[in-house]
Amino acid sequence: MKFNPLPWLLILAILALSWWAKSQLIERQELAFFCGGGGQTLQCKMRWLIVMIFHSGSIGFFALFLGLLSAITRSGFIGLLAGVIGVACLLLHGGDNAAVDFASLGFLLGVLTLARAQFDDYRTQY
């Protein structure tokens, strides 16, 4: 079995999409003033949804849970989910919160488990 780059490309795509959302939806001052003044466009609704999801910090705890679950079960798919959610939380959750620390741990555990699962598939093949 050859190396499968698709999970890693998905993590990179989520990284790029999260960076775009942060720079174009969250941190743009004119959009913040427009949406704060009662604007009801699709951009305002997307901005509100992203802020509400990442404001509570529970998404960081969820990334850590998935990272631990992937390490225990050695599941590459759960590791991919932990990596995707962890990288999105690291970029979109602004502030000094424990959720960022938990998201980074979940991301790290998920990515390591994904790499281990791919290595195990390769090792059993040869």
C-alpha positions in Angstrom: 0.0 0.0 0.0 1.4 3.3 -1.0 1.4 6.4 1.2 -2.0 8.1 1.2 -1.6 11.9 1.2 -5.3 12.7 1.3 -5.7 12.9 5.1 -2.7 15.3 5.2 -4.0 17.4 2.4 -7.4 17.6 4.2 -5.7 18.9 7.3 -3.8 21.5 5.1 -7.0 22.5 3.4 -8.8 23.0 6.8 -5.8 25.0 7.9 -6.0 27.3 4.8 -9.8 27.6 5.1 -9.5 28.5 8.8 -6.9 31.1 8.1 -9.1 32.6 5.4 -12.1 32.6 7.7 -10.1 34.3 10.4 -8.6 37.0 8.2 -11.7 37.7 6.0 -14.6 37.1 8.3 -13.5 37.5 11.9 -10.8 40.2 11.9 -12.1 42.5 9.2 -13.0 45.8 10.9 -15.5 47.0 8.3 -17.4 43.6 8.4 -17.4 43.8 12.2 -19.0 47.3 12.1 -21.5 46.3 9.4 -22.6 43.1 11.2 -22.6 44.9 14.6 -24.9 47.5 13.1 -27.6 44.9 12.2 -26.3 43.6 8.9 -27.9 40.3 7.9 -25.9 39.1 5.0 -24.5 35.6 4.6 -21.1 36.8 5.7 -22.5 38.2 8.9 -24.3 34.9 9.6 -21.2 32.9 8.9 -19.1 35.2 11.1 -21.6 34.9 13.9 -21.7 31.1 13.6 -17.9 30.8 13.7 -17.6 33.1 16.7 -20.3 31.2 18.6 -18.8 27.8 17.9 -15.3 28.7 19.0 -16.2 31.2 21.8 -17.1 28.7 24.5 -13.9 26.7 24.2 -15.6 23.4 24.2 -14.4 22.6 20.8 -10.8 22.4 22.2 -11.9 19.9 24.8 -13.6 17.9 22.0 -10.4 17.9 20.0 -8.5 16.6 23.1 -11.2 13.9 23.6 -10.8 12.8 20.0 -7.1 12.8 20.2 -7.1 10.6 23.3 -9.7 8.3 21.8 -7.6 8.0 18.6 -4.5 7.2 20.7 -6.3 4.5 22.7 -8.0 2.9 19.7 -5.2 3.6 17.3 -7.8 4.6 14.7 -6.5 6.7 11.9 -9.9 8.1 11.1 -10.5 9.4 14.6 -6.9 10.8 14.5 -7.8 12.6 11.3 -10.9 14.1 12.9 -8.8 15.2 15.9 -6.3 16.8 13.6 -8.9 18.7 11.6 -10.8 20.0 14.6 -7.6 20.7 16.5 -6.1 22.8 13.6 -9.3 24.7 13.2 -9.5 25.5 16.9 -5.9 26.6 17.0 -6.5 29.2 14.4 -10.0 30.3 15.1 -10.0 30.4 18.9 -8.4 33.7 19.8 -7.2 34.3 23.3 -5.3 32.7 26.1 -7.6 30.0 27.1 -7.2 26.4 28.1 -9.1 25.4 25.1 -6.2 26.3 22.9 -3.9 24.1 25.0 -6.3 21.2 24.8 -6.8 21.7 21.1 -3.0 21.6 20.5 -2.8 18.4 22.5 -5.7 16.9 20.7 -4.2 17.9 17.3 -0.8 16.4 18.3 -2.3 13.1 19.4 -4.5 12.9 16.4 -1.7 13.6 13.9 0.6 11.2 15.6 -2.0 8.5 15.6 -2.8 9.1 12.0 0.9 8.8 11.1 1.2 5.6 13.2 -1.9 4.1 11.5 -0.4 4.8 8.0 3.0 3.4 9.1 1.3 0.2 10.4 -0.5 -0.2 7.1 2.7 0.2 5.2 4.6 -2.2 7.6 2.0 -5.0 7.2 2.2 -4.7 3.5 5.9 -5.2 3.4 
